[in-house]
Amino acid sequence: MFLTCVLIFLSLGRRILSACPAGCQCSNISAICFPGLTSFPQGFPSEFTALQLSGSYATKNQIPSIETSTFNSLQNLERLYMAFCNVESIASGSLPTALRTLDLSFNKLSEITENTLKGLTKLRVLNLSGNNGTQIQVSAFKDLTLLRELYLAEMGLTKLDKRIISLPGLKTLDIHGNKLERIDWSFTKISVNLAYIDISGNIFEELSNSSIISLQHIKSVHLNDNEWHCTCALEWVKVLPSPIPESVACSSPDSLQY
């Protein structure tokens, strides 16, 4: 009986490895593909739960679109990494609904609509950073009720509707490196579990003490590299957790820098 089980296991292993597309390395349930892909690799076994298809800054992949058929045989995927793939569009309902982690950073997505992430109710981590100029509809994340980490950094955002980031389970919000001057911080009345916030590298000038200090689980706030106008109304940032408030440089006035 034991020998039979071993033979079945070895046979399954050979089948999975033989199905691994060129340019990729596969294990029992996952694959890593090397940068330089010119299309979405075909032939992954349906058992796979993780795919690493990311290119790199120096060697980007060329996968301009995710079609409705792209993941037809990969509905068990829980983790998908497709950074630096030059993705421009995602067909409605094309992403596997079992996804828990989705990395689409540093692509060329023109928009994220209500249907782009439709049905991804199990998603915990979403990274859209580096998609410069992407338009995000206010209802784009409405199905992401379990989302814990959201990365919208370096996207050239000049505004961010509070409805986009009003997510009850959200713990990490990274919007650094944009062009944001203000946010309606009332979203924190819904996103009450926030623990890590990064708004560095924007053009914020003011920050009310009611916006962050009321968050009971806050552990880290990054405020550096903004255009802070330092008055007594901003002095409360001294009581915020790491990084140390002294790292926040004031742009004006010269007499009230701290």
C-alpha positions in Angstrom: 0.0 0.0 0.0 2.8 2.4 1.0 4.7 1.6 -2.3 1.5 2.3 -4.3 1.1 5.7 -2.6 4.7 6.6 -3.3 4.4 5.7 -6.9 1.2 7.8 -7.3 3.0 10.8 -5.6 6.0 10.4 -7.9 3.8 10.1 -10.9 1.9 13.3 -9.9 5.2 15.1 -9.4 6.5 14.2 -12.8 3.2 15.3 -14.4 3.3 18.7 -12.7 7.0 19.3 -13.5 6.5 18.2 -17.1 3.7 20.7 -17.5 5.9 23.6 -16.4 6.1 26.2 -19.2 9.4 27.2 -20.7 11.2 29.9 -18.7 9.5 28.9 -15.4 10.5 26.8 -12.5 7.6 24.8 -10.9 7.0 23.0 -7.7 3.9 21.0 -6.6 1.6 24.0 -6.3 3.6 27.1 -7.5 5.7 28.5 -10.2 8.3 31.2 -10.6 9.0 32.6 -14.1 12.0 34.6 -15.2 11.7 38.2 -16.4 11.4 38.7 -20.1 8.1 37.0 -20.8 6.5 38.0 -24.1 3.1 36.5 -23.3 1.2 34.8 -20.4 2.7 31.3 -20.0 0.4 28.5 -20.8 0.0 25.0 -19.4 0.2 25.5 -15.6 -1.6 22.7 -13.7 -4.9 23.6 -12.2 -3.7 22.6 -8.7 -1.4 25.7 -8.6 -2.1 28.2 -5.8 0.8 30.7 -6.4 2.3 32.3 -9.5 5.3 34.6 -9.6 5.3 36.2 -13.0 6.8 39.5 -12.2 9.3 41.2 -14.5 11.9 43.7 -13.1 12.7 47.3 -13.5 15.4 46.5 -16.0 13.6 43.6 -17.8 9.9 44.1 -18.0 7.5 41.4 -19.2 5.2 42.0 -22.1 1.7 40.9 -21.0 -0.5 43.9 -22.1 -3.8 42.4 -21.1 -5.5 39.9 -18.8 -8.3 38.3 -20.7 -11.4 36.4 -19.5 -9.7 33.1 -20.5 -6.3 33.8 -19.0 -7.0 32.1 -15.7 -9.7 29.7 -16.8 -7.7 26.7 -15.6 -6.2 28.4 -12.6 -9.2 29.0 -10.3 -7.3 27.8 -7.3 -4.8 30.6 -7.3 -4.4 32.4 -4.0 -1.2 34.4 -4.7 -0.5 36.2 -8.0 2.5 38.4 -8.6 2.6 40.3 -11.9 4.6 43.4 -11.3 6.5 45.0 -14.2 4.5 43.2 -16.8 3.3 46.2 -18.8 -0.4 45.2 -18.1 -2.7 47.8 -19.6 -6.1 46.2 -19.1 -7.9 43.6 -17.1 -11.1 42.0 -18.4 -14.1 42.1 -16.1 -14.3 39.0 -13.9 -11.1 37.5 -15.3 -9.2 37.2 -12.0 -9.5 34.1 -9.9 -11.9 34.6 -6.9 -9.7 32.5 -4.6 -7.0 35.2 -4.6 -5.7 36.4 -1.3 -2.6 38.3 -2.5 -2.5 40.3 -5.8 0.5 42.3 -6.9 -0.1 44.3 -10.1 2.4 47.1 -9.2 4.4 49.0 -11.8 2.2 48.2 -14.8 0.3 50.6 -17.1 -3.3 50.1 -16.0 -5.4 52.9 -17.3 -8.3 52.3 -14.8 -9.6 50.2 -12.0 -13.4 49.8 -12.4 -16.1 48.3 -10.3 -15.7 45.1 -12.4 -11.9 44.9 -12.5 -11.7 43.2 -9.0 -15.2 41.8 -9.1 -15.7 38.8 -6.8 -12.4 39.0 -5.0 -14.0 38.7 -1.6 -11.1 36.7 -0.1 -8.4 39.2 -1.1 -6.2 40.3 1.8 -3.3 42.2 0.0 -3.6 44.4 -3.0 -0.6 46.3 -4.6 -1.3 48.7 -7.4 1.7 51.0 -6.7 3.6 52.4 -9.7 0.6 52.4 -12.1 1.0 56.1 -12.9 -2.1 57.9 -13.9 -4.5 55.0 -13.2 -8.1 56.2 -12.6 -9.7 54.4 -9.7 -13.5 54.3 -9.6 -15.1 55.0 -6.2 -16.7 51.5 -6.2 -13.6 49.7 -7.4 -12.9 48.0 -4.1 -16.5 47.3 -3.0 -16.0 43.5 -3.0 -12.8 43.7 -1.0 -14.4 43.3 2.4 -11.5 41.4 3.9 -8.7 43.5 2.5 -5.9 44.1 5.1 -3.1 45.8 3.1 -3.6 48.4 0.3 -0.6 49.9 -1.6 -1.4 52.8 -3.9 2.1 54.5 -3.9 3.8 56.3 -6.7 0.6 56.5 -8.9 0.6 60.2 -9.5 -2.6 60.6 -7.6 -3.8 64.1 -7.0 -7.0 63.1 -5.2 -8.2 60.1 -3.4 -11.9 59.7 -2.7 -12.6 58.5 0.9 -14.9 55.8 -0.4 -12.0 54.1 -2.1 -10.2 53.5 1.2 -13.1 53.1 3.5 -12.5 49.4 4.2 -13.3 48.0 7.7 -10.5 45.4 7.8 -7.8 47.6 6.5 -4.6 47.6 8.6 -2.0 49.0 6.2 -2.4 52.0 3.8 0.5 53.1 1.7 -0.1 56.1 -0.5 3.5 57.5 -0.5 5.0 59.3 -3.5 1.8 60.8 -4.9 0.7 64.4 -5.4 -1.9 64.5 -2.7 -2.5 67.7 -0.9 -5.4 66.6 1.3 -7.6 63.6 2.2 -11.0 63.4 3.8 -9.8 61.6 6.9 -13.3 60.7 7.9 -12.7 57.4 6.2 -11.0 56.4 9.4 -14.4 56.1 11.0 -14.8 53.0 8.9 -11.2 51.9 8.6 -10.9 51.8 12.4 -8.2 49.0 12.3 -5.5 51.0 10.6 -2.1 50.3 12.1 0.4 51.5 9.5 -0.1 54.6 7.4 2.4 56.1 4.9 1.6 59.4 3.3 5.2 60.5 2.8 6.4 62.1 -0.4 3.2 64.0 -1.1 2.3 67.7 -0.8 0.4 67.8 2.5 0.5 71.0 4.3 -1.8 70.4 7.3 -3.1 67.4 9.3 -5.8 67.7 11.9 -5.4 65.9 15.2 -8.7 64.2 14.8 -7.6 62.3 11.7 -5.1 59.8 13.0 -4.7 60.1 16.7 -8.2 58.5 17.3 -7.1 55.3 15.7 -6.7 52.8 18.5 -4.4 50.3 16.7 -2.0 52.8 15.1 1.6 51.7 15.3 3.5 53.6 12.6 2.8 56.8 10.6 5.2 58.1 7.9 4.8 61.8 7.3 8.1 62.9 5.9 8.8 64.7 2.6 5.6 66.7 2.5 5.1 70.5 2.5 4.1 70.9 6.1 3.1 74.3 7.3 4.2 74.2 10.9 1.9 76.0 13.3 0.7 75.1 16.7 -2.1 73.2 15.1 0.4 70.7 13.9 2.3 70.3 17.1 0.3 67.2 18.1 2.3 65.1 15.6 4.9 64.9 18.3 2.9 62.3 20.1 2.5 60.0 17.1 4.3 56.6 17.0 7.3 55.8 14.9 9.0 57.1 12.9 10.1 59.9 15.3 8.3 63.2 14.7 11.6 65.0 14.5 12.0 63.4 11.0 9.1 65.5 9.8 10.6 68.7 8.2 8.6 71.8 8.0 8.4 73.8 4.8 7.1 76.9 6.5 7.4 79.2 8.4 11.1 79.2 9.1 10.5 80.3 12.7 8.4 77.2 13.7 10.4 74.3 12.4 10.5 71.2 14.7 
